[in-house]
Amino acid sequence: MGKLVDGAWVTEPERGHDTQGFDDWVGDSEGTQAPEYPAESGRYHLYISRACPWAHRAALTRRLMGLTDAISLDIVDPVRHDDGWEFTPSKQHCTPDSVNGFEYLREVYTAADPEYTGRVTVPVLYDTEQDTIVNNESADIARMLARAFDTQATRDADLYPETKQDEIDTIIESIHTDINSGVYKVGFAPTQAEYEQAVDDLFEALDQWDDTLAERRFLAGDDLTIADVFLFPTLYRFDAVYHTHFKCNVRRLVDFDNLWDYARDIYQHPGVQATCNMDHVKAHYYRSHEDINPTGFVPVGPEMDWSKPHGRNRLTAETTS
């Protein structure tokens, strides 16, 4: 029986050791002891894929916080084959490995830990001073960027306010189980019965949040938080990939009264559009998953107007009036 590991469905023997082997935290310290990884501008580097929804979380947080000058960024090729994530600077919107000059992301992992045998995943937060990986878990990285780097931020965005962290964490757990991982449970279901159950669970959750968003602008209230940062990447990919490629085809995102407007609201926030690349998204899913799409053909559509006015500002006005 398989299980989800950082957004991919793998069988137990393929897991190697725990993929969360890199789990340090920028800014953490005990008492008066200086942290091993202090939050310093120019010290840390992000490796991401524009195609990966988990890496999208980190890219979104970096942009929304205004950390583009403080934390550098490299982008791997969207298509992943047997050799894993690759640096192909000759392709559009891909970069070289500007820190180490490696050809494959796996080399970053083995340089940090020569005995590493786990999955090579994105995002990766890398410390250029100690030449090692700090963390490779997307939720941890997003929280780190939102909390530890507040003094380096150039935008006034409190994505993880202390007074609402418990509520935000509860929301994140719910959407991760039912929606973020839910689309993968549908797409990689091993039997018809499990596929149908996964579809039911997914759309029940989407309906629930669609109803919730009828009365509040964002998942946790009037302000954008990392809960929204965690949901948006799945919604951005839904109609182009999950609806067709993963057979999540009960409804499209554009068929939901509130979720579609909500997704456009986030997309139209300053900096968000720069983190979105639909060409990379479609290339990754339709060309990397040969067992699902053996032809490798990439669909031309769908056409979606992400710039259409969303009108959700009214919800904030209603709660403050």
C-alpha atoms as a printed R data frame, in Angstrom:
    type eleno elety resid chain resno       x      y       z
1   ATOM     1    CA   MET     A     1   0.000  0.000   0.000
2   ATOM     2    CA   GLY     A     2   1.313  3.426  -0.855
3   ATOM     3    CA   LYS     A     3   1.166  6.739   0.917
4   ATOM     4    CA   LEU     A     4   1.573 10.421   0.164
5   ATOM     5    CA   VAL     A     5   5.081 11.786   0.697
6   ATOM     6    CA   ASP     A     6   5.375 15.542   0.108
7   ATOM     7    CA   GLY     A     7   2.674 15.482  -2.520
8   ATOM     8    CA   ALA     A     8   3.670 12.320  -4.374
9   ATOM     9    CA   TRP     A     9   2.205  8.865  -4.007
10  ATOM    10    CA   VAL     A    10   4.963  6.349  -3.326
11  ATOM    11    CA   THR     A    11   5.144  2.799  -2.054
12  ATOM    12    CA   GLU     A    12   6.750  2.125   1.298
13  ATOM    13    CA   PRO     A    13   9.973  0.505  -0.037
14  ATOM    14    CA   GLU     A    14  10.678  3.599  -2.162
15  ATOM    15    CA   ARG     A    15  10.660  6.009   0.747
16  ATOM    16    CA   GLY     A    16  14.267  5.546   1.877
17  ATOM    17    CA   HIS     A    17  14.755  7.277   5.221
18  ATOM    18    CA   ASP     A    18  12.412  9.969   6.426
19  ATOM    19    CA   THR     A    19  12.055 12.719   3.823
20  ATOM    20    CA   GLN     A    20  11.795 15.226   6.641
21  ATOM    21    CA   GLY     A    21  15.410 14.627   7.673
22  ATOM    22    CA   PHE     A    22  16.199 18.317   7.278
23  ATOM    23    CA   ASP     A    23  14.057 19.956   9.925
24  ATOM    24    CA   ASP     A    24  16.058 22.791  11.444
25  ATOM    25    CA   TRP     A    25  14.521 26.198  11.993
26  ATOM    26    CA   VAL     A    26  15.807 29.676  11.217
27  ATOM    27    CA   GLY     A    27  15.773 31.924  14.285
28  ATOM    28    CA   ASP     A    28  15.061 29.263  16.884
29  ATOM    29    CA   SER     A    29  17.217 29.344  19.994
30  ATOM    30    CA   GLU     A    30  17.116 28.128  23.565
31  ATOM    31    CA   GLY     A    31  17.243 30.804  26.248
32  ATOM    32    CA   THR     A    32  19.966 33.329  25.479
33  ATOM    33    CA   GLN     A    33  21.906 30.996  23.189
34  ATOM    34    CA   ALA     A    34  22.377 32.376  19.689
35  ATOM    35    CA   PRO     A    35  20.437 30.415  17.069
36  ATOM    36    CA   GLU     A    36  22.388 28.090  14.812
37  ATOM    37    CA   TYR     A    37  20.589 29.628  11.852
38  ATOM    38    CA   PRO     A    38  20.010 33.337  12.508
39  ATOM    39    CA   ALA     A    39  17.622 35.239  10.260
40  ATOM    40    CA   GLU     A    40  20.093 37.256   8.194
41  ATOM    41    CA   SER     A    41  19.437 38.934   4.874
42  ATOM    42    CA   GLY     A    42  21.410 37.433   1.994
43  ATOM    43    CA   ARG     A    43  22.306 34.234   3.841
44  ATOM    44    CA   TYR     A    44  19.516 31.882   2.756
45  ATOM    45    CA   HIS     A    45  18.495 30.494  -0.597
46  ATOM    46    CA   LEU     A    46  15.321 28.786  -1.843
47  ATOM    47    CA   TYR     A    47  15.257 25.997  -4.391
48  ATOM    48    CA   ILE     A    48  11.770 25.632  -5.888
49  ATOM    49    CA   SER     A    49   9.756 24.369  -8.805
50  ATOM    50    CA   ARG     A    50   7.112 26.677 -10.251
51  ATOM    51    CA   ALA     A    51   5.103 23.532 -11.006
52  ATOM    52    CA   CYS     A    52   5.003 22.099  -7.494
53  ATOM    53    CA   PRO     A    53   2.126 23.254  -5.245
54  ATOM    54    CA   TRP     A    54   4.184 22.607  -2.093
55  ATOM    55    CA   ALA     A    55   7.057 24.780  -3.370
56  ATOM    56    CA   HIS     A    56   4.483 27.380  -4.415
57  ATOM    57    CA   ARG     A    57   3.714 27.935  -0.713
58  ATOM    58    CA   ALA     A    58   7.286 29.018  -0.031
59  ATOM    59    CA   ALA     A    59   7.449 31.203  -3.142
60  ATOM    60    CA   LEU     A    60   4.174 32.909  -2.196
61  ATOM    61    CA   THR     A    61   5.284 33.622   1.361
62  ATOM    62    CA   ARG     A    62   8.600 35.019   0.145
63  ATOM    63    CA   ARG     A    63   6.793 37.387  -2.243
64  ATOM    64    CA   LEU     A    64   3.995 38.436   0.091
65  ATOM    65    CA   MET     A    65   6.498 39.242   2.853
66  ATOM    66    CA   GLY     A    66   8.722 41.191   0.461
67  ATOM    67    CA   LEU     A    67  11.738 38.940   0.968
68  ATOM    68    CA   THR     A    68  12.929 38.760  -2.624
69  ATOM    69    CA   ASP     A    69  16.098 40.718  -1.841
70  ATOM    70    CA   ALA     A    70  16.736 38.956   1.469
71  ATOM    71    CA   ILE     A    71  16.339 35.374   0.188
72  ATOM    72    CA   SER     A    72  17.619 34.344  -3.244
73  ATOM    73    CA   LEU     A    73  15.852 31.822  -5.464
74  ATOM    74    CA   ASP     A    74  16.544 29.145  -8.069
75  ATOM    75    CA   ILE     A    75  13.937 27.349 -10.200
76  ATOM    76    CA   VAL     A    76  14.273 23.783 -11.464
77  ATOM    77    CA   ASP     A    77  12.927 22.330 -14.700
78  ATOM    78    CA   PRO     A    78   9.187 21.591 -14.368
79  ATOM    79    CA   VAL     A    79   9.457 18.144 -15.961
80  ATOM    80    CA   ARG     A    80  10.829 15.523 -13.597
81  ATOM    81    CA   HIS     A    81  12.037 12.159 -14.877
82  ATOM    82    CA   ASP     A    82  14.211  9.373 -13.463
83  ATOM    83    CA   ASP     A    83  17.095 11.671 -12.529
84  ATOM    84    CA   GLY     A    84  14.796 13.968 -10.559
85  ATOM    85    CA   TRP     A    85  14.573 17.742 -10.457
86  ATOM    86    CA   GLU     A    86  17.090 19.228 -12.899
87  ATOM    87    CA   PHE     A    87  18.575 22.701 -13.440
88  ATOM    88    CA   THR     A    88  18.022 23.659 -17.091
89  ATOM    89    CA   PRO     A    89  18.804 27.377 -17.458
90  ATOM    90    CA   SER     A    90  18.359 27.165 -21.222
91  ATOM    91    CA   LYS     A    91  14.607 26.658 -20.733
92  ATOM    92    CA   GLN     A    92  12.240 29.569 -20.197
93  ATOM    93    CA   HIS     A    93  11.793 30.648 -16.572
94  ATOM    94    CA   CYS     A    94  14.284 28.042 -15.295
95  ATOM    95    CA   THR     A    95  17.587 28.930 -13.651
96  ATOM    96    CA   PRO     A    96  20.995 27.402 -13.027
97  ATOM    97    CA   ASP     A    97  22.006 26.384  -9.531
98  ATOM    98    CA   SER     A    98  23.417 29.780  -8.651
99  ATOM    99    CA   VAL     A    99  24.792 28.639  -5.280
100 ATOM   100    CA   ASN     A   100  26.543 25.338  -5.961
101 ATOM   101    CA   GLY     A   101  26.589 25.010  -9.737
102 ATOM   102    CA   PHE     A   102  25.033 21.541  -9.574
103 ATOM   103    CA   GLU     A   103  23.133 19.952 -12.441
104 ATOM   104    CA   TYR     A   104  20.542 18.133 -10.320
105 ATOM   105    CA   LEU     A   105  18.830 19.014  -7.062
106 ATOM   106    CA   ARG     A   106  19.793 15.611  -5.648
107 ATOM   107    CA   GLU     A   107  23.395 16.868  -5.573
108 ATOM   108    CA   VAL     A   108  22.335 19.598  -3.143
109 ATOM   109    CA   TYR     A   109  20.884 16.906  -0.880
110 ATOM   110    CA   THR     A   110  23.899 14.597  -0.992
111 ATOM   111    CA   ALA     A   111  26.292 17.523  -0.481
112 ATOM   112    CA   ALA     A   112  24.370 18.380   2.694
113 ATOM   113    CA   ASP     A   113  24.162 14.725   3.783
114 ATOM   114    CA   PRO     A   114  26.279 12.169   1.845
115 ATOM   115    CA   GLU     A   115  24.220  9.328   3.355
116 ATOM   116    CA   TYR     A   116  20.844 10.753   2.334
117 ATOM   117    CA   THR     A   117  18.692  8.197   0.492
118 ATOM   118    CA   GLY     A   118  15.240  9.764   0.802
119 ATOM   119    CA   ARG     A   119  13.144 11.555  -1.790
120 ATOM   120    CA   VAL     A   120  14.567 14.725  -3.316
121 ATOM   121    CA   THR     A   121  11.775 17.260  -2.940
122 ATOM   122    CA   VAL     A   122  11.111 20.972  -3.325
123 ATOM   123    CA   PRO     A   123  11.106 23.459  -1.710
124 ATOM   124    CA   VAL     A   124  14.526 23.496  -0.076
125 ATOM   125    CA   LEU     A   125  15.732 26.244   2.252
126 ATOM   126    CA   TYR     A   126  19.526 26.336   2.031
127 ATOM   127    CA   ASP     A   127  22.067 28.090   4.251
128 ATOM   128    CA   THR     A   128  24.828 29.471   2.030
129 ATOM   129    CA   GLU     A   129  27.084 30.203   5.025
130 ATOM   130    CA   GLN     A   130  27.109 26.681   6.444
131 ATOM   131    CA   ASP     A   131  26.583 25.077   3.009
132 ATOM   132    CA   THR     A   132  23.751 22.857   4.124
133 ATOM   133    CA   ILE     A   133  20.013 22.353   3.877
134 ATOM   134    CA   VAL     A   134  18.128 23.902   6.770
135 ATOM   135    CA   ASN     A   135  14.703 22.496   5.975
136 ATOM   136    CA   ASN     A   136  12.886 20.764   3.121
137 ATOM   137    CA   GLU     A   137   9.322 20.733   4.481
138 ATOM   138    CA   SER     A   138   7.098 23.265   2.764
139 ATOM   139    CA   ALA     A   139   4.864 24.073   5.740
140 ATOM   140    CA   ASP     A   140   7.878 24.658   7.990
141 ATOM   141    CA   ILE     A   141   9.548 26.891   5.424
142 ATOM   142    CA   ALA     A   142   6.424 29.000   4.913
143 ATOM   143    CA   ARG     A   143   6.019 29.491   8.659
144 ATOM   144    CA   MET     A   144   9.717 30.345   8.967
145 ATOM   145    CA   LEU     A   145   9.548 32.997   6.276
146 ATOM   146    CA   ALA     A   146   6.412 34.458   7.840
147 ATOM   147    CA   ARG     A   147   7.817 34.566  11.383
148 ATOM   148    CA   ALA     A   148  11.613 34.645  11.540
149 ATOM   149    CA   PHE     A   149  12.240 37.123   8.732
150 ATOM   150    CA   ASP     A   150   9.845 39.871   9.794
151 ATOM   151    CA   THR     A   151  12.706 42.375  10.265
152 ATOM   152    CA   GLN     A   152  13.911 41.699   6.699
153 ATOM   153    CA   ALA     A   153  10.429 41.998   5.189
154 ATOM   154    CA   THR     A   154   9.744 44.988   2.962
155 ATOM   155    CA   ARG     A   155   5.969 44.519   2.976
156 ATOM   156    CA   ASP     A   156   3.666 44.993   5.933
157 ATOM   157    CA   ALA     A   157   2.176 41.500   5.880
158 ATOM   158    CA   ASP     A   158   1.466 39.560   9.053
159 ATOM   159    CA   LEU     A   159   0.716 36.159   7.534
160 ATOM   160    CA   TYR     A   160   0.963 34.203  10.781
161 ATOM   161    CA   PRO     A   161  -0.238 36.498  13.591
162 ATOM   162    CA   GLU     A   162   0.481 35.140  17.049
163 ATOM   163    CA   THR     A   163  -3.072 35.668  18.272
164 ATOM   164    CA   LYS     A   164  -4.532 33.504  15.489
165 ATOM   165    CA   GLN     A   165  -1.910 30.793  15.085
166 ATOM   166    CA   ASP     A   166  -4.012 28.034  16.641
167 ATOM   167    CA   GLU     A   167  -6.948 28.827  14.375
168 ATOM   168    CA   ILE     A   168  -4.694 29.066  11.321
169 ATOM   169    CA   ASP     A   169  -3.001 25.751  12.147
170 ATOM   170    CA   THR     A   170  -6.377 24.034  12.494
171 ATOM   171    CA   ILE     A   171  -7.455 25.353   9.093
172 ATOM   172    CA   ILE     A   172  -4.157 24.292   7.525
173 ATOM   173    CA   GLU     A   173  -4.512 20.763   8.873
174 ATOM   174    CA   SER     A   174  -8.034 20.524   7.496
175 ATOM   175    CA   ILE     A   175  -7.273 21.792   3.995
176 ATOM   176    CA   HIS     A   176  -4.066 19.747   3.810
177 ATOM   177    CA   THR     A   177  -5.836 16.488   4.586
178 ATOM   178    CA   ASP     A   178  -8.982 17.096   2.556
179 ATOM   179    CA   ILE     A   179  -7.851 19.281  -0.354
180 ATOM   180    CA   ASN     A   180  -4.076 19.695  -0.790
181 ATOM   181    CA   SER     A   181  -3.468 15.954  -0.377
182 ATOM   182    CA   GLY     A   182  -7.051 15.147  -1.350
183 ATOM   183    CA   VAL     A   183  -6.459 15.762  -5.057
184 ATOM   184    CA   TYR     A   184  -3.509 13.353  -4.944
185 ATOM   185    CA   LYS     A   185  -5.571 10.713  -3.169
186 ATOM   186    CA   VAL     A   186  -8.005 10.966  -6.074
187 ATOM   187    CA   GLY     A   187  -5.344 11.001  -8.790
188 ATOM   188    CA   PHE     A   188  -3.371  8.056  -7.406
189 ATOM   189    CA   ALA     A   189  -6.230  5.976  -5.973
190 ATOM   190    CA   PRO     A   190  -5.407  2.263  -6.428
191 ATOM   191    CA   THR     A   191  -9.028  1.071  -6.828
192 ATOM   192    CA   GLN     A   192 -12.315  2.385  -8.175
193 ATOM   193    CA   ALA     A   193 -13.889  2.311  -4.725
194 ATOM   194    CA   GLU     A   194 -11.037  4.277  -3.156
195 ATOM   195    CA   TYR     A   195 -11.131  6.744  -6.058
196 ATOM   196    CA   GLU     A   196 -14.853  7.380  -5.576
197 ATOM   197    CA   GLN     A   197 -14.455  7.804  -1.813
198 ATOM   198    CA   ALA     A   198 -11.569 10.236  -2.335
199 ATOM   199    CA   VAL     A   199 -13.643 12.243  -4.813
200 ATOM   200    CA   ASP     A   200 -16.522 12.444  -2.341
201 ATOM   201    CA   ASP     A   201 -14.194 13.591   0.451
202 ATOM   202    CA   LEU     A   202 -12.528 16.197  -1.758
203 ATOM   203    CA   PHE     A   203 -15.703 17.841  -3.009
204 ATOM   204    CA   GLU     A   204 -17.330 17.731   0.416
205 ATOM   205    CA   ALA     A   205 -14.376 19.778   1.691
206 ATOM   206    CA   LEU     A   206 -14.509 22.170  -1.266
207 ATOM   207    CA   ASP     A   207 -18.225 22.711  -0.684
208 ATOM   208    CA   GLN     A   208 -17.591 23.380   3.005
209 ATOM   209    CA   TRP     A   209 -15.003 26.067   2.320
210 ATOM   210    CA   ASP     A   210 -17.078 27.543  -0.486
211 ATOM   211    CA   ASP     A   211 -19.871 28.053   2.051
212 ATOM   212    CA   THR     A   212 -17.461 29.506   4.626
213 ATOM   213    CA   LEU     A   213 -16.078 31.975   2.090
214 ATOM   214    CA   ALA     A   214 -19.547 33.336   1.416
215 ATOM   215    CA   GLU     A   215 -19.280 35.209   4.719
216 ATOM   216    CA   ARG     A   216 -15.559 35.895   5.148
217 ATOM   217    CA   ARG     A   217 -13.001 37.202   2.707
218 ATOM   218    CA   PHE     A   218 -10.219 34.805   3.697
219 ATOM   219    CA   LEU     A   219 -10.063 31.442   5.453
220 ATOM   220    CA   ALA     A   220  -9.247 32.913   8.878
221 ATOM   221    CA   GLY     A   221 -11.185 36.167   8.584
222 ATOM   222    CA   ASP     A   222 -10.557 39.576   7.059
223 ATOM   223    CA   ASP     A   223  -6.803 39.224   6.507
224 ATOM   224    CA   LEU     A   224  -4.726 37.028   4.244
225 ATOM   225    CA   THR     A   225  -2.728 34.423   6.206
226 ATOM   226    CA   ILE     A   226  -0.583 31.410   5.434
227 ATOM   227    CA   ALA     A   227  -3.777 29.332   5.561
228 ATOM   228    CA   ASP     A   228  -4.716 31.042   2.281
229 ATOM   229    CA   VAL     A   229  -1.149 30.647   1.036
230 ATOM   230    CA   PHE     A   230  -1.536 26.886   1.555
231 ATOM   231    CA   LEU     A   231  -4.897 26.590  -0.236
232 ATOM   232    CA   PHE     A   232  -4.250 28.840  -3.223
233 ATOM   233    CA   PRO     A   233  -1.693 26.600  -5.027
234 ATOM   234    CA   THR     A   234  -4.208 23.745  -5.185
235 ATOM   235    CA   LEU     A   235  -6.963 26.033  -6.469
236 ATOM   236    CA   TYR     A   236  -4.620 27.569  -9.056
237 ATOM   237    CA   ARG     A   237  -3.917 24.098 -10.496
238 ATOM   238    CA   PHE     A   238  -7.408 22.689 -10.122
239 ATOM   239    CA   ASP     A   239  -9.064 23.256 -13.500
240 ATOM   240    CA   ALA     A   240  -5.905 22.916 -15.588
241 ATOM   241    CA   VAL     A   241  -4.618 19.735 -13.938
242 ATOM   242    CA   TYR     A   242  -6.601 18.110 -11.148
243 ATOM   243    CA   HIS     A   243  -9.993 18.315 -12.857
244 ATOM   244    CA   THR     A   244  -8.773 16.407 -15.918
245 ATOM   245    CA   HIS     A   245  -5.422 14.725 -15.182
246 ATOM   246    CA   PHE     A   246  -6.450 13.474 -11.721
247 ATOM   247    CA   LYS     A   247 -10.153 13.011 -12.653
248 ATOM   248    CA   CYS     A   248 -11.407 15.437  -9.978
249 ATOM   249    CA   ASN     A   249 -14.189 16.232 -12.417
250 ATOM   250    CA   VAL     A   250 -17.360 16.605 -10.376
251 ATOM   251    CA   ARG     A   251 -17.020 20.365 -10.759
252 ATOM   252    CA   ARG     A   252 -14.421 22.902 -11.856
253 ATOM   253    CA   LEU     A   253 -13.090 25.704  -9.689
254 ATOM   254    CA   VAL     A   254 -14.963 28.198 -11.875
255 ATOM   255    CA   ASP     A   255 -18.225 26.438 -10.958
256 ATOM   256    CA   PHE     A   256 -17.933 27.377  -7.275
257 ATOM   257    CA   ASP     A   257 -19.629 30.649  -6.382
258 ATOM   258    CA   ASN     A   258 -17.094 31.754  -3.777
259 ATOM   259    CA   LEU     A   259 -13.916 29.697  -4.208
260 ATOM   260    CA   TRP     A   260 -13.359 31.007  -7.744
261 ATOM   261    CA   ASP     A   261 -13.767 34.644  -6.661
262 ATOM   262    CA   TYR     A   262 -11.569 33.962  -3.617
263 ATOM   263    CA   ALA     A   263  -8.815 32.440  -5.755
264 ATOM   264    CA   ARG     A   264  -8.814 35.482  -8.052
265 ATOM   265    CA   ASP     A   265  -8.685 37.763  -5.008
266 ATOM   266    CA   ILE     A   266  -5.449 36.097  -3.893
267 ATOM   267    CA   TYR     A   267  -4.025 35.995  -7.426
268 ATOM   268    CA   GLN     A   268  -4.545 39.736  -7.745
269 ATOM   269    CA   HIS     A   269  -2.622 40.512  -4.526
270 ATOM   270    CA   PRO     A   270   0.694 42.277  -5.272
271 ATOM   271    CA   GLY     A   271   3.441 39.772  -6.031
272 ATOM   272    CA   VAL     A   272   1.268 36.666  -6.301
273 ATOM   273    CA   GLN     A   273   1.077 36.579 -10.095
274 ATOM   274    CA   ALA     A   274   4.884 36.497 -10.269
275 ATOM   275    CA   THR     A   275   4.841 33.145  -8.443
276 ATOM   276    CA   CYS     A   276   2.411 31.558 -10.923
277 ATOM   277    CA   ASN     A   277   3.493 29.809 -14.118
278 ATOM   278    CA   MET     A   278   0.791 27.699 -15.724
279 ATOM   279    CA   ASP     A   279   3.109 26.517 -18.508
280 ATOM   280    CA   HIS     A   280   5.380 24.957 -15.878
281 ATOM   281    CA   VAL     A   281   2.405 23.491 -14.002
282 ATOM   282    CA   LYS     A   282   0.928 21.744 -17.029
283 ATOM   283    CA   ALA     A   283   4.298 20.596 -18.366
284 ATOM   284    CA   HIS     A   284   5.123 18.975 -15.039
285 ATOM   285    CA   TYR     A   285   1.936 17.026 -14.496
286 ATOM   286    CA   TYR     A   286   1.214 15.965 -18.061
287 ATOM   287    CA   ARG     A   287   4.823 15.095 -18.968
288 ATOM   288    CA   SER     A   288   6.146 13.738 -15.663
289 ATOM   289    CA   HIS     A   289   3.286 11.336 -14.831
290 ATOM   290    CA   GLU     A   290   3.749  8.918 -17.711
291 ATOM   291    CA   ASP     A   291   1.669  6.239 -15.996
292 ATOM   292    CA   ILE     A   292  -1.343  8.566 -16.043
293 ATOM   293    CA   ASN     A   293  -0.648 10.354 -19.340
294 ATOM   294    CA   PRO     A   294   1.577  8.077 -21.479
295 ATOM   295    CA   THR     A   295   1.354 10.284 -24.588
296 ATOM   296    CA   GLY     A   296   2.847 13.259 -22.773
297 ATOM   297    CA   PHE     A   297   0.457 15.572 -24.588
298 ATOM   298    CA   VAL     A   298  -0.176 18.838 -22.736
299 ATOM   299    CA   PRO     A   299  -3.719 20.241 -22.988
300 ATOM   300    CA   VAL     A   300  -4.096 23.640 -24.605
301 ATOM   301    CA   GLY     A   301  -6.834 24.856 -22.259
302 ATOM   302    CA   PRO     A   302  -8.642 25.782 -20.191
303 ATOM   303    CA   GLU     A   303  -8.888 29.526 -20.640
304 ATOM   304    CA   MET     A   304  -9.394 31.251 -17.291
305 ATOM   305    CA   ASP     A   305  -9.614 34.986 -16.673
306 ATOM   306    CA   TRP     A   306  -7.623 35.413 -13.457
307 ATOM   307    CA   SER     A   307  -7.729 39.207 -13.874
308 ATOM   308    CA   LYS     A   308 -11.536 39.409 -13.730
309 ATOM   309    CA   PRO     A   309 -12.685 41.586 -10.788
310 ATOM   310    CA   HIS     A   310 -13.540 39.462  -7.761
311 ATOM   311    CA   GLY     A   311 -15.619 41.890  -5.665
312 ATOM   312    CA   ARG     A   312 -14.597 40.315  -2.379
313 ATOM   313    CA   ASN     A   313 -13.458 43.583  -0.792
314 ATOM   314    CA   ARG     A   314 -17.079 44.033   0.235
315 ATOM   315    CA   LEU     A   315 -16.745 41.235   2.814
316 ATOM   316    CA   THR     A   316 -14.027 43.102   4.677
317 ATOM   317    CA   ALA     A   317 -16.087 46.295   4.539
318 ATOM   318    CA   GLU     A   318 -19.151 44.479   5.918
319 ATOM   319    CA   THR     A   319 -17.290 43.088   8.950
320 ATOM   320    CA   THR     A   320 -15.712 46.439   9.831
321 ATOM   321    CA   SER     A   321 -18.821 48.596   9.384
